[in-house]
Every structure is written in C-alpha cells, then in structure tokens.
Amino acid sequence: MSRAWWFMLLVAAATLLVHAPALWAEFVYDDLRFIVANDALEDAPASRLLLDPATASAGTGLGPEGAGIVADIWRPLRTLWFAAQRAAFGLDPAGWHAVGLCLHLLNGLLVLRVLALLLGGLGLPCLMGALAFAVHPVGVESVAWVSAQGDLLAVTLMLLALCVLESPGLGRTLGGAALGALACLAKESAVVLPGLLLLRDLARDPSVAPPRRLTWLRTGVLALVVAAYLVARAQVLPGELAQVAGPAIDLATRVRAFLAALAWYAGSMLWPLGFAFEADLPVPLSWGEPGVVLGAGVLLSLVLVSLRALRGRRPAWALWWAAGALAALVPVAQVFVPLKTLAAERFLYPVLPCLVASVVALACWLGSTRARALALLAGAGVLAWWGVLAHARTQAWQDEASLWDAVRRDRPSNARAYEGLGYGLFQQGRFAAGERAYLSYLQFQPFDGKARLRLAEHMGRLARTLVSSDPAVQNSTLAQARSSTQALQVAMVKSALACWAEVGYEAGRGSRAMEVEALVMLRDATLDLGDLSEAKQANDLLIRADGVDPSRRDEVEARAGLDQRTCRWFLAWMAASTPPGRWSGEERARRQQQRAAVLRDAGLDPGQGDEPLRRALEAPLMALREAHERLAREGASARERQRGARRALDLLLLHAELLEGTGRAAAAEPLRREAQARRLLGDVR
C-alpha cells in the first residue's frame, strides 16, 4: 500500500476514534429550532427553501419552539442539506451525526492534499498537519453540533474548489467557481475563498503552480461569484449584513473586540482546556486591557510572518498559515459585520485548514535537527493530548443536560448554562432538578419572560404525567399534585406576561408570537383547572389578537381562529356540566356569574336546565370536531395536522361524555372505543 493510502487511513482512524461518541448524541440547543421543530424541512418545496430565509429555522409562524426568532440568516444550501437529511433519517439524530462526522473526515483528507501541494510532496509534516485538523478540540463544536454542519459543508466545498483549481483549464475554472458559489450558500464564511486561492497559489513553487496571470484571473472570477452572492443575499435579507440590530458601536470598539477575540482564539488553539461553548467574552472598554494587548501582538506576528513569506515566497506553509488564517477570520472579525457572539470555537473551523500549517512548520523545523525522533515523539504526544481533550468534549455533547452541565462546571457564573441545564433536565424527566436550575437562572435574569414561559411549559409536561386510569387514584393525592403543578404553571405564565408588560419584549427575550403562546398555555391550563373566568379572559385576549371583538358572537364565529372558537364551546360544556353542589357561599355565587357569562358567549340561555343545555351544545361541538378532523388531514404543516388530530380526539371524548350525560351511554361506548384505537395507532402523540 502506498504512503498516501497509509496517511489517509491514519487520518480517518484518528477522526473516527476521537469523534465517534457524537454518533450516539441527541439533538441539542439550536438543533431544536433548525431541525426538530422546523416543519418547513418536510413541507416546503425546494424553491421556498432556497429563497425564503424563514425556512432556515422554526421562527415566527413556524412553531412555538422558535417563537421570537426572526429570519436573520440565509444559508439555502444548508437548509436543503437539512431537508435531505430529514427525508433520509427523519428525526433520528444518529444519521445526522454520521453525516457530520463523514464531512469532517473528508475535510481532513482534503487538508492533507492541500498541505502536500504546498510542500511539494506528501511527507510526515503533512500528516501531522492533517492529524492536527482531525483531532484538535476546537473542531468538536462544529462536528458534534448538527446545527454547525453549515461550517463543515462550506469548508468541504472551499477545499474542493482549491483542489479543482490546482491546475490550468477552463473546466477547472468553471468547476471551482461553481463550488465557491455553493460554499457561500452553505455559510457566509466562504466569502474568503478568493483570498485563500490567491495565497495558496502565491505560496506554491512557480514551477508547478498555475501561471500568475491565471491565478489573478481565477481570483477575480471567484470575487465576482462572492459579489453575486452578496447581492442575492441583500435581496433576500434586505438591510444590514448584521444578524442583530444592536446599539451603534464605533469602529474603535469593534477593533478592540476583534483583538480580544484574536487573543482568545490563540489561547483556544494553543491550550484548549475547559469547555468554551457559549463563552461570554466581554467587549473590552480600553486599549490597555490584557486581551487587547495580547491580541495586538498576535495580529502583528501574523502580519510580519505573512510579509516575510510574501517577500521571499518561502517557506510555502508560512504564507498559507499566517495570511490565510487572517483572511479566514475576516467574516467573524466583528469589524465589518457585528455578530451575536463575540467569539466561538466554531468560528475557528474555517480557519483550521490554515492554522494547522503551523504544525507543519514546527515539524519541518524540528525535523532538521539531530533530535528528529524526540521531536516526532513530542509532536505525537501533543496530538494525542489534543485527541483526548477532543474525545472528552465530544462526550459532553451527548444531550442537552450534559452539554450545559459542562458549560456550568467550566464557568459557574454563566447564567445561560443554568437555563440550558434546566431544559435538559426537564427533557430527561428530572423535574425537581430542572426546576432548581431554572430558578437559579432566574436569579441572574429575573425579567427573562422567555425562561419563565419555558419553565411553565415544563410544569405543564409534569402535570400531564400525573394522570392515572384508576379513578380511585386519580381522585386522591395524584389529582391534588396535578392541580398544584398546574397552579404553579399558571403563576409562571402570568409572571412571564408581567415581565414583558414591564420591560418590553426585547429586554424580556419575548415577542408578540411568544405572548400568544403564553396566552394559549394560560387558557389550556386554566381550562384543566376548571377556572372558567381565567380561561375565558385568556381566550378573549387571543380572539382580540385575531383582530376580532370577543363581545360580537357572530363575528367571533366567522373570523376568530378555530382554537379560540373551540375553547368557547369547551367553556360552555364545562359550565353546563359542573355539579350544582360543588361550590358554596361566595364562591358559588362567583362561579354562577362565570357560568352565565360563558353560556351567553355561546348564545345559550343560562336559565335553562343542564340537560337542555348539553343537548344544545351537541351540534356545534360536532361541527368543530369535523373542522379539526379536516385540519388533521389537510393542515399546511405536520404541526398543524398534529394539533388538529389532538383537538379532534378531545372533542370525540367530549362527545362521548355528552352522550353519557344525557342518558345515551350505549351510543357513547363506540366513541370511546374509537378514541382508544386512535391512541393505540399513534394518531395523536
């Protein structure tokens, strides 16, 4: 077997050994909105996935999980890539992680080829550089996190373009341009490809490199491709390039932020200890801060190495390493385009193919000494150390709880870690620990309405587990525990609404869509608790959100949302079904007032007896059931169809209860059997 094959096998083996734990990981963090809750990946046509930035994630109009998320990114190739994986693997994360691992493995092999081209041959230094790319801990975030596959795919296409453009030829030029365009559509970081091509060709031996004139021509072609991409992006996402419209920051502050991030990047590359995900790097306030000074030193060193290599045209790896790394950092430099995050290890993934050339530099330098064997042993030790650290980091990405627990242990003062940990613990069914984590987070951020809403959502999940088919059990302490949990859920939803009312959506991490979600949750929880007044009030607010006056019954029936209309009849059924002796004293009088108001909303006479009222309710409730059945069959998205099926089942059970309550138990039995069959078939999840 040739040396090239041995080297490729070693790179592949190292990649699999270090990153294999990712294959058993779950979807975490932004995967929930980009993949799990993003119905557009299943329902939207390819043309919409390409042109509509709202399909990139579950944001406004795409489901409650992304409520408050605006369409601020356009990565159509990544969205199509995700849609293809959704079609192939569904929501089984193993397939998705296998794809990410294969992309990283392919990138390691392409890095091996690029380094061999720069050095004029495939030697041991090239292998060391490719292994460094494969196992360095800063790559874990991009490999283990499915949402970061855009980085992997963009780097794959960029490296393929560089390989295609190794030699002259019109076909190669067109192929390289096409690959560059696709790379930009996968991730914005690919806009640096023209600069990387120029640096790569300038660093090569002129005897084997394409003619300089051809290099400049191809650089210009790629620059035109990038310009066309930016024009298209501006058409799809009008406005500034920035993802967020934050406060105006002067250029000097942006430069200081870049220098501080550069120092952080250098530390992550040279001494990658800890768990740097969601690093809360502060923006420096002065030029004298240590991070700014150190970053300036790193920048100056890279510039000097680049100038020296450019003047002498040698050594090849120096120009690629220093100038290439600076070029690849331009999209995340914060100077031109402010980002949501000041620094992140995933930002280094497109830079890694350049930075690992520094390992090549070290191998070349140490390889010329008498202590060659010792130098190689030391290099192997460093690579092994990086591999162990990367393997440990990959294991931390197994699920939401382990991810955020790793962040919390690394930075106990990181408030976001407690919110994420709480979410992960609730997902595992560890409700008490999850509640403690959320409450710890709210001590840091007391006006975070979004976190309060999520905590309320988890409490609702807990309440749904406190159900038993045994009436004797259900009517005892279990029912009391369920009611207490729902009461806490209602209180938390109200506190979320109060936060947004006091500090606004932006400061409270909310949105109008999220407020509607909170009202739906409040309405459903108070319905379960039998609080007609609270449920009616929340439903009336939702009707107003539909642009309808809730006091105008005919207008409500004609224009309000299906859920809102259904709730009105649910409330009427509860009002007609409450045992007269359940309440006493003042509470009974208050409940009678609520009952009368609810029945009048439904167009019914509160003075009628219960049985006539129940019979009068049968026709509208069955009409609503048919409407939800149609939604379950014909809904625009999987989420709508699921919601329609769930409501149809509720109304089916309510119809059975209505028949029993009006002396028609025999007619109710087939309906209950049908409901049981639907549950067994999994029509409602």
Secondary structure as GFF3:
##gff-version 3
##sequence-region A 1 685
A	DSSP	alpha_helix	3	19	.	.	.	ID=ss1
A	DSSP	three_ten_helix	20	24	.	.	.	ID=ss2
A	DSSP	alpha_helix	31	31	.	.	.	ID=ss3
A	DSSP	pi_helix	32	36	.	.	.	ID=ss4
A	DSSP	alpha_helix	40	43	.	.	.	ID=ss5
A	DSSP	alpha_helix	46	51	.	.	.	ID=ss6
A	DSSP	three_ten_helix	53	56	.	.	.	ID=ss7
A	DSSP	three_ten_helix	64	66	.	.	.	ID=ss8
A	DSSP	alpha_helix	76	89	.	.	.	ID=ss9
A	DSSP	alpha_helix	93	119	.	.	.	ID=ss10
A	DSSP	alpha_helix	124	135	.	.	.	ID=ss11
A	DSSP	three_ten_helix	137	139	.	.	.	ID=ss12
A	DSSP	alpha_helix	140	144	.	.	.	ID=ss13
A	DSSP	three_ten_helix	146	148	.	.	.	ID=ss14
A	DSSP	alpha_helix	149	164	.	.	.	ID=ss15
A	DSSP	alpha_helix	170	186	.	.	.	ID=ss16
A	DSSP	three_ten_helix	188	192	.	.	.	ID=ss17
A	DSSP	alpha_helix	193	203	.	.	.	ID=ss18
A	DSSP	alpha_helix	212	236	.	.	.	ID=ss19
A	DSSP	alpha_helix	251	270	.	.	.	ID=ss20
A	DSSP	alpha_helix	290	312	.	.	.	ID=ss21
A	DSSP	alpha_helix	316	329	.	.	.	ID=ss22
A	DSSP	three_ten_helix	330	332	.	.	.	ID=ss23
A	DSSP	three_ten_helix	345	351	.	.	.	ID=ss24
A	DSSP	alpha_helix	352	355	.	.	.	ID=ss25
A	DSSP	alpha_helix	357	366	.	.	.	ID=ss26
A	DSSP	alpha_helix	372	396	.	.	.	ID=ss27
A	DSSP	alpha_helix	400	410	.	.	.	ID=ss28
A	DSSP	alpha_helix	415	427	.	.	.	ID=ss29
A	DSSP	alpha_helix	431	444	.	.	.	ID=ss30
A	DSSP	alpha_helix	449	465	.	.	.	ID=ss31
A	DSSP	alpha_helix	471	474	.	.	.	ID=ss32
A	DSSP	alpha_helix	477	507	.	.	.	ID=ss33
A	DSSP	alpha_helix	512	529	.	.	.	ID=ss34
A	DSSP	alpha_helix	532	545	.	.	.	ID=ss35
A	DSSP	alpha_helix	553	559	.	.	.	ID=ss36
A	DSSP	alpha_helix	562	577	.	.	.	ID=ss37
A	DSSP	three_ten_helix	580	582	.	.	.	ID=ss38
A	DSSP	alpha_helix	585	601	.	.	.	ID=ss39
A	DSSP	alpha_helix	610	634	.	.	.	ID=ss40
A	DSSP	alpha_helix	638	661	.	.	.	ID=ss41
A	DSSP	alpha_helix	665	681	.	.	.	ID=ss42
###
